[in-house]
Amino acid sequence: MSMEVLKDESQIKASRDELKRRGVSQLVPVLGKIISRLRSAHFVDIGDQVKSWDVLRTLQFLEEFVSRDKAVLDIGCYASEILMVLHEVGYTNLTGADLNPDIKYMPHQETVRYEITDFMKTPFQDASFAAITSMSVIEHGFNQSALLAEMSRLLAVDGYFLASFDYWPEKIDTTGIKFFDMEWTIFSNSEIDSFLEEASGFGLYPAGEMQHAAGERPIKCGGKEYTFGWMVLQKKQAA
């Protein structure tokens, strides 16, 4: 499946339960967070309960299609759980990119490469990565052409771009609402279609079947109710 949609809140709980069962969940109980903040001014609160489904789905896909020695990049990595989960299951070539300078306090500094950079203009060499992940990042300050160009440049042939994003089939207006001082997009069906059309010009194509249908609206943020989409694009060799 190349695009899937979070159907209801039960999928979030089931996904977190599975991450816990596997011993890779990075969420810290409230008391643990308080103690950690008292011990360190640089405590990074990793992960988010509502993002359990997309983190698990990304892990499952990578385990099936990308071997643990291959290079994986996470864009918008600050406080994101996916790099930590991949580290736990044995991925050994991990990189995180984010503009937040506090990524220097993220875990596993000795084994994960962290780069303070705009993920749409990174310093990495062409074709550096077998997979690039992005958990609820691209909807903030969305620049379709710049994002696709950089993801295509960074991916090796047959590599994967895996992204989760805010989604609802019909357009939800977010005009004037900002997060991280950036415009916010809840992607609609028509915007996904536009994204895929331009992606093909960069050699990026859906890795399987596209499923757009939504169920409930389990995500509530910014005065809006919506869900998450999850998509995989694969880099193909130019004809």
C-alpha positions as CSV (number, residue, x, y, z in Angstrom):
1,M,0.0,0.0,0.0
2,S,1.4,3.4,-1.0
3,M,-1.1,5.6,0.8
4,E,-3.2,4.7,3.8
5,V,-5.4,6.8,6.1
6,L,-5.9,6.6,9.8
7,K,-9.5,5.5,10.2
8,D,-10.2,6.0,14.0
9,E,-8.7,6.5,17.4
10,S,-8.6,2.8,18.1
11,Q,-5.8,2.4,15.6
12,I,-3.7,4.9,17.5
13,K,-4.0,2.9,20.7
14,A,-3.4,-0.4,19.0
15,S,-0.3,0.9,17.3
16,R,1.1,2.3,20.6
17,D,0.4,-1.1,22.3
18,E,2.3,-2.8,19.5
19,L,5.3,-0.5,19.9
20,K,5.2,-1.1,23.7
21,R,4.9,-4.9,23.1
22,R,8.0,-4.8,20.9
23,G,9.9,-2.7,23.5
24,V,10.5,0.3,21.2
25,S,8.0,2.9,22.4
26,Q,9.9,6.1,23.4
27,L,7.0,7.8,25.3
28,V,7.9,8.7,28.9
29,P,5.2,8.7,31.6
30,V,4.3,12.2,33.0
31,L,6.2,11.6,36.3
32,G,9.2,10.5,34.3
33,K,9.1,13.6,32.3
34,I,8.9,15.8,35.4
35,I,11.9,14.0,36.9
36,S,13.9,14.2,33.6
37,R,13.2,18.0,33.3
38,L,14.4,18.5,36.9
39,R,17.6,16.6,36.2
40,S,18.4,18.3,32.9
41,A,17.5,21.6,31.3
42,H,18.0,19.9,27.9
43,F,15.5,17.0,28.3
44,V,13.9,16.3,24.9
45,D,10.3,14.9,25.1
46,I,10.5,12.3,22.4
47,G,7.4,11.1,20.6
48,D,3.6,11.8,20.6
49,Q,0.8,9.4,21.4
50,V,-1.3,10.6,18.5
51,K,1.6,9.8,16.1
52,S,1.7,6.1,17.1
53,W,0.0,4.8,14.0
54,D,2.3,6.4,11.4
55,V,5.4,5.6,13.4
56,L,4.5,1.9,13.6
57,R,3.5,1.8,9.9
58,T,6.8,3.4,8.9
59,L,8.7,0.9,11.0
60,Q,6.8,-2.0,9.5
61,F,7.5,-0.8,5.9
62,L,11.2,-0.2,6.5
63,E,11.7,-3.6,8.2
64,E,10.1,-5.2,5.1
65,F,11.9,-3.3,2.4
66,V,15.0,-1.6,3.7
67,S,17.8,-3.6,5.3
68,R,19.2,-2.4,8.7
69,D,22.6,-1.4,7.3
70,K,21.1,1.0,4.7
71,A,21.2,4.8,5.2
72,V,18.0,6.3,6.5
73,L,17.3,10.1,7.0
74,D,14.5,11.6,9.1
75,I,13.6,15.1,8.2
76,G,12.1,17.4,10.9
77,C,13.7,15.0,13.4
78,Y,13.6,17.1,16.6
79,A,11.5,15.2,19.2
80,S,10.5,12.7,16.5
81,E,10.3,9.1,17.6
82,I,11.1,7.3,14.4
83,L,14.9,7.5,14.5
84,M,14.9,6.2,18.1
85,V,12.6,3.3,17.2
86,L,14.8,2.4,14.2
87,H,17.9,2.5,16.5
88,E,16.2,0.2,18.9
89,V,15.5,-2.4,16.2
90,G,19.0,-2.4,14.9
91,Y,19.3,0.2,12.1
92,T,22.9,1.3,12.1
93,N,23.1,4.2,9.6
94,L,20.7,6.9,10.8
95,T,20.7,10.6,10.2
96,G,18.4,13.3,11.4
97,A,17.9,16.8,9.9
98,D,16.2,19.8,11.6
99,L,16.6,23.5,12.0
100,N,16.1,23.3,15.7
101,P,19.6,23.6,17.3
102,D,18.4,21.5,20.3
103,I,18.7,18.4,18.1
104,K,22.2,18.2,19.7
105,Y,20.4,17.0,22.8
106,M,18.6,14.2,21.1
107,P,19.4,10.6,22.2
108,H,22.1,8.4,20.7
109,Q,24.4,11.3,19.6
110,E,27.3,8.7,19.5
111,T,25.6,6.6,16.8
112,V,23.0,8.9,15.0
113,R,24.3,11.7,12.8
114,Y,22.3,15.0,13.5
115,E,22.5,17.9,11.1
116,I,21.1,21.4,11.8
117,T,19.8,22.3,8.4
118,D,16.8,23.2,6.3
119,F,15.6,19.8,5.1
120,M,14.7,21.3,1.7
121,K,18.3,22.5,1.3
122,T,20.5,19.9,3.0
123,P,24.3,19.5,2.7
124,F,24.1,15.8,2.0
125,Q,25.5,14.3,-1.2
126,D,23.3,13.1,-4.0
127,A,21.8,9.6,-3.7
128,S,22.9,9.4,-0.1
129,F,19.9,7.5,1.4
130,A,17.9,4.3,0.8
131,A,15.0,5.8,2.7
132,I,13.8,9.2,4.0
133,T,11.1,9.5,6.7
134,S,9.0,12.5,7.6
135,M,6.5,12.2,10.5
136,S,3.9,15.0,10.4
137,V,6.4,17.5,9.0
138,I,5.6,18.4,5.4
139,E,2.3,20.2,6.2
140,H,4.3,23.0,7.9
141,G,5.6,25.6,5.5
142,F,4.8,23.3,2.6
143,N,6.8,24.0,-0.5
144,Q,5.9,21.2,-2.9
145,S,8.5,21.8,-5.6
146,A,11.4,22.4,-3.2
147,L,10.5,19.4,-1.1
148,L,10.2,17.0,-4.1
149,A,13.4,18.2,-5.7
150,E,15.5,17.7,-2.5
151,M,13.9,14.3,-1.7
152,S,14.6,13.1,-5.3
153,R,18.2,14.4,-5.1
154,L,18.9,12.7,-1.8
155,L,17.4,9.3,-2.6
156,A,19.3,6.5,-4.3
157,V,17.5,4.8,-7.1
158,D,14.7,2.5,-5.7
159,G,14.9,4.4,-2.4
160,Y,11.7,5.4,-0.5
161,F,10.3,8.6,0.8
162,L,7.8,7.9,3.6
163,A,5.7,10.7,4.9
164,S,2.8,11.1,7.3
165,F,0.7,14.3,7.1
166,D,-2.5,16.0,8.2
167,Y,-5.3,15.0,5.9
168,W,-9.0,15.1,5.1
169,P,-10.5,14.2,1.7
170,E,-12.3,17.6,1.3
171,K,-10.4,20.8,1.8
172,I,-10.2,22.2,5.3
173,D,-9.3,25.9,5.3
174,T,-6.3,26.7,7.6
175,T,-5.8,30.2,6.4
176,G,-4.1,32.3,9.1
177,I,-3.3,29.4,11.4
178,K,0.5,28.9,11.9
179,F,2.6,26.3,13.8
180,F,6.3,26.8,14.3
181,D,5.8,30.3,12.7
182,M,4.9,28.5,9.4
183,E,1.7,28.2,7.4
184,W,-0.2,25.0,8.0
185,T,-1.8,22.7,5.4
186,I,-4.3,19.9,5.9
187,F,-4.0,18.0,2.6
188,S,-7.1,17.2,0.6
189,N,-7.5,14.6,-2.1
190,S,-6.9,17.2,-4.9
191,E,-3.7,18.4,-3.2
192,I,-2.5,14.8,-2.9
193,D,-3.2,14.4,-6.6
194,S,-1.3,17.5,-7.4
195,F,1.6,16.4,-5.3
196,L,1.8,13.0,-7.0
197,E,1.6,14.6,-10.5
198,E,4.6,16.9,-9.8
199,A,6.4,14.1,-8.0
200,S,6.5,12.0,-11.1
201,G,8.6,14.8,-12.8
202,F,11.2,14.1,-10.1
203,G,11.2,10.4,-10.6
204,L,9.1,9.7,-7.5
205,Y,6.1,7.4,-7.9
206,P,3.7,5.7,-5.5
207,A,5.1,2.4,-4.2
208,G,1.7,0.6,-4.4
209,E,-2.0,1.1,-4.2
210,M,-3.4,4.5,-3.1
211,Q,-6.2,4.5,-0.5
212,H,-7.8,7.9,0.0
213,A,-10.9,7.0,1.9
214,A,-11.3,8.5,5.4
215,G,-13.3,7.3,8.4
216,E,-13.6,9.3,11.6
217,R,-11.8,12.5,12.5
218,P,-9.6,11.3,15.4
219,I,-7.1,14.3,15.3
220,K,-8.1,17.6,16.8
221,C,-5.7,20.6,16.6
222,G,-5.8,24.3,15.8
223,G,-9.6,24.3,16.0
224,K,-9.8,21.7,13.2
225,E,-10.8,18.0,13.1
226,Y,-9.2,15.7,10.6
227,T,-7.0,12.6,10.3
228,F,-3.5,11.5,9.2
229,G,-2.5,10.2,5.8
230,W,0.6,8.1,5.3
231,M,2.3,7.8,1.9
232,V,5.3,6.0,0.3
233,L,7.0,7.2,-2.9
234,Q,9.8,5.3,-4.6
235,K,12.6,6.8,-6.6
236,K,12.8,5.3,-10.1
237,Q,15.7,5.3,-12.6
238,A,15.2,7.9,-15.3
239,A,14.3,6.5,-18.7
